[in-house]
Amino acid sequence: MIIEAVGNVEYDFWKVSLRFRISLSDLVFTSKTAIAIPRSTGCSGNILFPMTSLEQIADLERRYLLQTYNRYPVAFERGKGVFLYGLDGKKYLDLVSGLGVNALGHAHPRIVKTIRDQAARLIHISNLYYHEYQGRLAEKLCALSGLKRAFFSNSGTEAIEGSIKLARLASHRVGGPEKSRLIGLEGSYHGRTFGALSLTGQDKHRKGFEPLLEEVTFVPRNNIEALRAAVNDLTCAIVLEPIFGEGGILECSVEFLKECRALADRHQAALVFDEIQCGLGRTGSFFAFQALGVTPDIVAIAKPIAAGLPLGAFLAKEEFASAISAGQHGTTFGGGPLACRVALEYLAIVEEENLLANVTKVGAYLTQQLQQLVEDYAAAKEVRGRGFIQGIDLEIPSRPIVEQGLAQGVLFNSTQDTVVRFLPPFLLEEQHVDKGIRVLRKFLGKKRRRAA
């Protein structure tokens, strides 16, 4: 017998419509699911039935993925606001937000609506053609930053690559091909591609991938004398994170940044800020440099800009942007209509819901509570950062703390072996901070002895 039918497969929060023509002899019926599963590929397309256990998911990844991630033993199926939910329905407070990506939390209704609407209209067309959202997003970012032009990429590391290329072009224009030296900071992190990796001042990330870009000099963060000794007329760019992210939440001092600005001007080099993690609202201002009083020539951004969709960008002053011409840089996916429209909605939500004020207010409360841990517990050394990019440095390894927090339903992040990093959604409230601090208190060990 031949059956032709139209139906829906539903599972919790998703539904797949399908049309199939198949014989009864090709079906296996299961009493557990009451779904007829084809023995062959008789359906038009593959039907993905849900994987219901962590073991299933992890086993499949072990067999088919490059083993580059040291994952924690949990799988998530949905999120709402500042919370994530595991396969078993367990609720987790998310203080990581996808490493700073999900600044609006999970399933923000305006983002969901925008994605649905735009996906039904146009997702991708290539940069061979115009669409209405790329120019609008560039205009908005330039207005917020005070810079003049934008280029959209797929990711943060590609934004760094483009920034380096632009700096090289501008430097060659004023100083010839020999003006190509780059200055980076020890302990920094800029990404995994070869240019970004060449500027990353940590041997553990660079080891095994040499040779990288030549003519990169690393100086210690906030060491003005070392900086002055390194920069000269052959320098094409000084590249730095105003606040180290993966490097342990360490700030560059205003004095150091001002000296970077002065040296870049004196030697006609580009000052490039990597705000991929600390930018777009995480410090309480749209750009971290705005609170520090030093404006770069080029700034790279990414993480939260499209509320979870892949998108990065670099913004530049006109005198640097004018160095590049058609055909010298490009991308297939960067700046597509879906990502750009969602990014515009992200920026609108941050402004209309006054989320920067919340980052400042609740961020100050988080600092206060973390500082109290330093005062109370011998294992807690130092609080770093500001707003919703903060870290607490410990005398003990931080990964076990993260693992114990996971068991308690709170997601922390470990970096640089001893730092617990906080990159929460901008929706975080003081009550959520309190929950995270309560969990940390359980695992910090002995309290400090008070002076008599």
C-alpha positions as CSV (number, residue, x, y, z in Angstrom):
1,M,0.0,0.0,0.0
2,I,1.3,3.5,-0.8
3,I,0.5,6.4,1.5
4,E,0.8,10.1,0.7
5,A,0.2,12.5,3.5
6,V,1.0,15.9,4.9
7,G,1.6,16.2,8.6
8,N,3.6,17.8,11.4
9,V,6.3,16.4,13.7
10,E,6.1,18.3,17.1
11,Y,8.4,18.2,20.0
12,D,8.3,20.7,22.8
13,F,9.3,24.0,21.2
14,W,9.7,23.0,17.6
15,K,7.6,21.7,14.8
16,V,8.6,20.4,11.4
17,S,6.1,20.3,8.6
18,L,6.6,17.5,6.1
19,R,5.1,15.8,3.1
20,F,6.0,12.2,2.3
21,R,5.0,9.3,0.0
22,I,6.0,5.9,1.4
23,S,4.8,2.3,1.6
24,L,3.7,0.7,4.9
25,S,6.4,-1.9,4.4
26,D,9.0,0.8,4.9
27,L,7.8,1.9,8.3
28,V,8.7,0.9,11.8
29,F,6.2,1.7,14.4
30,T,7.3,2.4,18.0
31,S,4.8,2.4,20.9
32,K,7.0,4.8,22.9
33,T,6.8,7.7,20.5
34,A,3.8,6.8,18.4
35,I,5.7,8.1,15.4
36,A,6.3,6.1,12.2
37,I,10.0,6.2,11.5
38,P,11.1,5.6,7.8
39,R,13.5,2.7,7.3
40,S,14.8,4.4,4.2
41,T,15.1,8.0,3.0
42,G,11.7,8.0,1.4
43,C,10.8,11.4,2.8
44,S,11.7,14.6,0.9
45,G,14.6,15.6,3.2
46,N,15.9,14.3,6.5
47,I,13.7,14.4,9.6
48,L,15.8,15.1,12.7
49,F,14.2,13.5,15.8
50,P,15.3,15.0,19.1
51,M,18.2,13.6,21.0
52,T,17.0,13.3,24.6
53,S,20.2,12.6,26.6
54,L,23.5,14.2,27.2
55,E,25.2,10.8,26.5
56,Q,23.7,10.6,23.0
57,I,24.8,14.1,22.1
58,A,28.3,13.7,23.6
59,D,28.9,10.4,21.9
60,L,28.0,11.7,18.5
61,E,30.3,14.6,18.9
62,R,33.1,12.4,20.1
63,R,32.8,10.3,16.9
64,Y,32.5,13.1,14.4
65,L,33.8,16.5,15.7
66,L,37.3,17.7,16.0
67,Q,38.0,17.4,19.7
68,T,38.9,21.1,20.3
69,Y,36.5,21.9,23.1
70,N,36.7,20.8,26.8
71,R,33.0,21.0,27.3
72,Y,31.2,20.9,30.7
73,P,28.8,18.0,31.2
74,V,25.5,19.7,30.4
75,A,23.4,20.2,27.3
76,F,20.8,23.0,26.9
77,E,17.7,23.0,24.9
78,R,16.2,26.4,25.5
79,G,16.6,29.7,27.4
80,K,14.5,32.5,28.7
81,G,15.8,35.8,29.9
82,V,18.8,35.3,32.2
83,F,18.1,31.5,32.5
84,L,19.0,28.4,30.5
85,Y,17.2,25.0,30.7
86,G,18.9,21.7,30.4
87,L,17.5,18.6,28.7
88,D,16.1,17.4,32.0
89,G,14.4,20.8,32.6
90,K,16.9,21.9,35.2
91,K,17.1,25.7,35.4
92,Y,20.5,27.5,35.3
93,L,21.3,31.2,36.0
94,D,23.5,32.3,33.1
95,L,26.4,34.5,34.1
96,V,28.3,33.7,31.0
97,S,25.8,34.7,28.2
98,G,27.6,32.7,25.5
99,L,30.9,34.4,26.4
100,G,29.4,37.8,26.2
101,V,27.2,37.2,23.1
102,N,23.7,37.0,24.6
103,A,23.6,40.4,26.1
104,L,19.8,40.4,25.8
105,G,19.6,37.0,27.5
106,H,17.7,34.3,25.7
107,A,14.6,34.4,23.6
108,H,14.1,38.2,23.9
109,P,10.6,38.6,22.3
110,R,11.6,41.5,20.1
111,I,14.7,39.6,18.7
112,V,12.6,36.5,18.2
113,K,10.0,38.5,16.3
114,T,12.6,40.3,14.2
115,I,14.4,37.0,13.2
116,R,11.1,35.3,12.2
117,D,10.0,38.3,10.1
118,Q,13.3,38.8,8.3
119,A,14.0,35.1,7.8
120,A,10.7,34.9,5.9
121,R,11.8,37.8,3.7
122,L,15.5,37.6,3.0
123,I,18.4,35.9,4.9
124,H,21.4,36.3,2.5
125,I,22.0,37.9,-0.9
126,S,25.8,38.4,-1.0
127,N,27.7,41.7,-0.9
128,L,27.4,41.9,-4.7
129,Y,24.0,43.6,-4.1
130,Y,22.4,46.2,-1.8
131,H,19.9,45.6,1.0
132,E,18.4,48.2,3.3
133,Y,19.9,47.2,6.6
134,Q,23.7,47.3,6.1
135,G,23.9,51.0,5.5
136,R,21.5,51.7,8.4
137,L,23.5,49.7,10.8
138,A,26.8,51.3,9.7
139,E,25.2,54.7,10.1
140,K,24.0,53.8,13.6
141,L,27.4,52.4,14.7
142,C,29.3,55.4,13.4
143,A,26.9,57.8,15.2
144,L,27.4,55.9,18.5
145,S,31.2,55.7,18.1
146,G,32.1,59.0,16.5
147,L,34.0,57.1,13.8
148,K,33.2,57.4,10.1
149,R,33.0,54.1,8.3
150,A,32.2,50.4,9.0
151,F,33.0,47.0,7.5
152,F,31.0,44.0,8.5
153,S,32.5,40.6,9.0
154,N,31.3,37.2,10.3
155,S,33.2,37.2,13.6
156,G,35.5,39.1,16.0
157,T,38.7,37.5,14.8
158,E,37.8,38.5,11.2
159,A,37.2,42.1,12.4
160,I,40.8,42.0,13.8
161,E,42.1,40.7,10.5
162,G,40.4,43.5,8.6
163,S,41.7,46.1,11.1
164,I,45.3,44.9,10.5
165,K,44.8,45.0,6.7
166,L,43.4,48.5,6.9
167,A,46.2,49.7,9.2
168,R,48.8,48.2,6.8
169,L,47.3,49.9,3.8
170,A,47.2,53.3,5.5
171,S,50.8,52.9,6.8
172,H,52.1,51.9,3.4
173,R,50.5,55.0,1.9
174,V,52.5,57.3,4.3
175,G,55.7,55.3,4.9
176,G,56.1,52.7,2.2
177,P,56.1,48.9,2.6
178,E,58.7,48.9,5.4
179,K,56.1,50.7,7.7
180,S,54.5,47.4,8.7
181,R,55.5,46.6,12.3
182,L,52.8,45.8,14.8
183,I,52.7,46.4,18.6
184,G,50.6,44.0,20.8
185,L,50.4,43.5,24.5
186,E,51.6,40.6,26.6
187,G,48.8,38.5,27.9
188,S,46.3,39.7,25.3
189,Y,43.9,37.7,23.2
190,H,42.6,38.6,19.8
191,G,41.3,35.4,18.1
192,R,42.3,32.2,16.4
193,T,43.1,33.2,12.8
194,F,46.7,33.8,11.8
195,G,46.7,37.6,12.0
196,A,44.8,37.7,15.2
197,L,46.8,34.9,16.7
198,S,50.0,36.7,15.7
199,L,48.9,39.6,17.9
200,T,47.8,37.4,20.8
201,G,50.4,37.7,23.6
202,Q,50.0,34.2,25.1
203,D,52.4,31.4,24.1
204,K,49.8,28.7,24.9
205,H,47.6,29.9,22.0
206,R,50.4,30.4,19.6
207,K,52.4,27.2,20.2
208,G,52.3,24.8,17.3
209,F,51.1,27.3,14.7
210,E,54.4,29.1,14.0
211,P,55.6,30.8,11.9
212,L,53.0,33.6,12.4
213,L,53.1,37.2,11.2
214,E,56.6,38.6,11.4
215,E,57.4,42.0,12.9
216,V,55.1,41.9,16.0
217,T,56.5,43.2,19.2
218,F,54.8,42.6,22.6
219,V,55.0,45.0,25.5
220,P,53.7,44.6,29.0
221,R,50.3,46.1,29.7
222,N,50.6,49.6,31.3
223,N,54.4,49.7,30.9
224,I,54.8,53.1,29.3
225,E,58.6,53.0,29.1
226,A,58.5,49.6,27.2
227,L,55.9,51.0,24.9
228,R,58.0,54.1,24.1
229,A,61.0,51.8,23.3
230,A,59.0,49.6,21.0
231,V,57.1,52.2,18.8
232,N,59.0,53.9,16.0
233,D,58.5,55.3,12.5
234,L,58.2,51.7,11.1
235,T,55.3,50.9,13.4
236,C,52.0,50.6,11.5
237,A,49.6,49.8,14.4
238,I,49.3,49.5,18.1
239,V,46.6,46.9,18.8
240,L,45.1,46.3,22.3
241,E,42.1,45.4,24.3
242,P,41.2,48.3,26.7
243,I,40.0,45.5,29.0
244,F,41.5,42.1,28.6
245,G,38.7,39.5,28.3
246,E,40.2,36.0,27.9
247,G,43.4,37.4,29.4
248,G,41.9,37.6,32.9
249,I,39.8,40.9,33.0
250,L,42.7,43.3,33.3
251,E,42.3,47.0,32.4
252,C,44.7,49.2,30.5
253,S,45.3,52.4,32.5
254,V,44.1,55.7,31.1
255,E,47.7,57.0,31.3
256,F,48.9,54.0,29.2
257,L,46.1,54.5,26.6
258,K,46.9,58.2,26.3
259,E,50.5,57.4,25.7
260,C,49.4,54.9,23.0
261,R,47.4,57.6,21.4
262,A,50.3,60.1,21.5
263,L,52.8,57.7,20.1
264,A,50.4,56.6,17.3
265,D,49.9,60.2,16.3
266,R,53.6,61.0,16.5
267,H,54.6,58.1,14.3
268,Q,51.6,58.1,12.0
269,A,50.5,54.7,13.1
270,A,47.0,53.3,13.7
271,L,45.7,52.9,17.2
272,V,43.4,49.8,17.1
273,F,41.2,48.9,20.0
274,D,39.8,45.4,20.2
275,E,36.4,45.8,21.9
276,I,35.1,42.4,20.8
277,Q,34.3,41.4,24.3
278,C,34.3,44.7,26.3
279,G,32.4,46.8,23.7
280,L,28.7,47.5,22.8
281,G,27.5,48.2,26.3
282,R,29.3,45.8,28.5
283,T,31.1,48.5,30.5
284,G,28.0,50.7,30.8
285,S,28.8,52.8,27.7
286,F,28.3,51.7,24.1
287,F,32.1,51.6,23.6
288,A,34.7,51.1,26.4
289,F,36.9,53.8,25.0
290,Q,34.2,56.4,25.6
291,A,34.5,55.9,29.4
292,L,38.3,56.0,29.1
293,G,38.6,59.2,27.2
294,V,40.9,57.9,24.4
295,T,39.5,57.4,20.9
296,P,41.1,54.8,18.6
297,D,41.6,55.1,14.9
298,I,40.0,51.7,14.4
299,V,37.8,49.6,16.7
300,A,36.9,46.0,16.3
301,I,33.5,44.8,17.7
302,A,31.5,41.6,17.5
303,K,30.0,39.3,20.3
304,P,26.6,40.8,21.2
305,I,26.0,42.9,18.1
306,A,23.5,40.6,16.5
307,A,22.0,39.1,19.7
308,G,23.5,35.6,19.0
309,L,23.7,35.6,15.2
310,P,27.3,35.7,13.8
311,L,28.3,39.2,13.0
312,G,31.4,41.4,13.6
313,A,32.6,44.7,12.4
314,F,35.4,47.2,12.5
315,L,34.9,51.0,12.5
316,A,37.5,53.5,11.3
317,K,38.3,57.2,11.0
318,E,38.0,58.5,7.5
319,E,41.8,59.0,7.1
320,F,42.3,55.3,7.6
321,A,39.1,54.1,5.8
322,S,40.1,56.0,2.7
323,A,43.2,53.9,2.3
324,I,41.2,50.9,1.0
325,S,39.6,50.5,-2.4
326,A,37.2,48.1,-4.1
327,G,38.4,44.5,-4.2
328,Q,41.0,44.8,-1.5
329,H,38.8,43.2,1.2
330,G,35.6,41.4,1.3
331,T,33.4,38.6,2.9
332,T,30.7,36.2,1.8
333,F,28.5,36.3,4.9
334,G,29.4,39.5,6.7
335,G,26.6,42.1,6.8
336,G,23.8,40.0,5.5
337,P,20.2,41.3,5.8
338,L,19.1,39.0,8.7
339,A,22.2,39.8,10.9
340,C,22.1,43.5,10.2
341,R,18.4,43.9,10.9
342,V,18.8,42.0,14.2
343,A,21.7,44.1,15.1
344,L,19.7,47.3,14.6
345,E,17.0,45.8,16.8
346,Y,19.7,44.9,19.5
347,L,20.9,48.5,19.6
348,A,17.3,49.8,19.7
349,I,16.5,47.5,22.6
350,V,19.6,48.6,24.6
351,E,18.6,52.2,24.2
352,E,14.8,51.9,24.6
353,E,15.0,49.6,27.7
354,N,17.7,51.8,29.2
355,L,20.0,48.7,29.6
356,L,23.2,50.7,29.9
357,A,22.0,52.2,33.1
358,N,21.2,48.7,34.4
359,V,24.7,47.5,33.5
360,T,26.2,50.4,35.5
361,K,23.9,50.0,38.5
362,V,23.9,46.2,38.8
363,G,27.5,46.1,37.7
364,A,28.4,48.3,40.7
365,Y,26.5,46.0,42.9
366,L,28.3,43.0,41.5
367,T,31.7,44.7,42.2
368,Q,30.6,45.4,45.8
369,Q,29.6,41.8,46.4
370,L,32.7,40.3,44.8
371,Q,34.8,42.7,46.9
372,Q,33.1,41.4,50.0
373,L,34.2,37.9,49.0
374,V,37.8,39.2,48.8
375,E,37.4,40.6,52.3
376,D,35.8,37.5,53.7
377,Y,37.7,34.6,52.1
378,A,41.4,33.7,51.9
379,A,41.0,32.1,48.5
380,A,39.7,35.3,46.9
381,K,42.5,37.8,45.9
382,E,41.3,40.6,43.6
383,V,38.2,41.9,41.8
384,R,38.8,43.3,38.3
385,G,36.8,45.0,35.6
386,R,33.6,47.1,35.5
387,G,30.0,46.8,34.5
388,F,29.2,43.4,33.2
389,I,32.8,42.4,32.4
390,Q,34.2,41.5,35.7
391,G,36.4,38.8,37.2
392,I,37.6,37.6,40.6
393,D,41.1,36.2,40.8
394,L,41.6,33.3,43.2
395,E,44.4,31.6,45.1
396,I,42.9,28.3,43.9
397,P,42.0,26.9,40.5
398,S,38.8,28.3,39.1
399,R,37.6,25.5,36.9
400,P,36.5,23.3,39.9
401,I,34.5,26.3,41.2
402,V,32.8,26.5,37.8
403,E,32.0,22.8,37.9
404,Q,30.5,23.1,41.4
405,G,28.5,26.1,40.3
406,L,27.1,24.1,37.4
407,A,25.9,21.5,39.9
408,Q,24.2,24.3,41.8
409,G,22.4,25.7,38.8
410,V,24.7,28.7,38.2
411,L,26.9,29.2,35.1
412,F,30.3,30.8,35.8
413,N,33.3,31.0,33.5
414,S,36.9,30.1,34.2
415,T,39.8,31.8,32.4
416,Q,43.6,32.0,33.0
417,D,43.3,29.1,35.4
418,T,42.4,31.1,38.5
419,V,39.9,33.8,37.4
420,V,36.1,33.4,37.6
421,R,34.8,35.6,34.8
422,F,31.4,37.3,34.7
423,L,29.9,38.2,31.4
424,P,26.1,38.2,32.3
425,P,23.2,39.4,30.2
426,F,22.4,43.1,30.5
427,L,19.0,42.1,32.0
428,L,20.7,40.9,35.2
429,E,19.2,42.0,38.5
430,E,20.6,42.3,42.0
431,Q,18.7,39.2,43.1
432,H,20.5,37.2,40.4
433,V,23.9,38.6,41.6
434,D,22.9,37.5,45.1
435,K,22.2,33.9,43.9
436,G,25.6,33.7,42.2
437,I,27.4,35.1,45.2
438,R,25.7,32.6,47.5
439,V,26.9,29.7,45.4
440,L,30.5,31.1,45.3
441,R,30.5,31.4,49.0
442,K,29.9,27.7,49.3
443,F,33.1,26.8,47.6
444,L,35.7,29.4,48.5
445,G,36.9,27.5,51.5
446,K,38.2,29.0,54.7
447,K,37.3,32.5,55.8
448,R,40.0,35.1,56.5
449,R,41.1,35.5,60.1
450,R,40.1,38.9,61.5
451,A,42.6,41.0,63.4
452,A,42.0,40.9,67.1
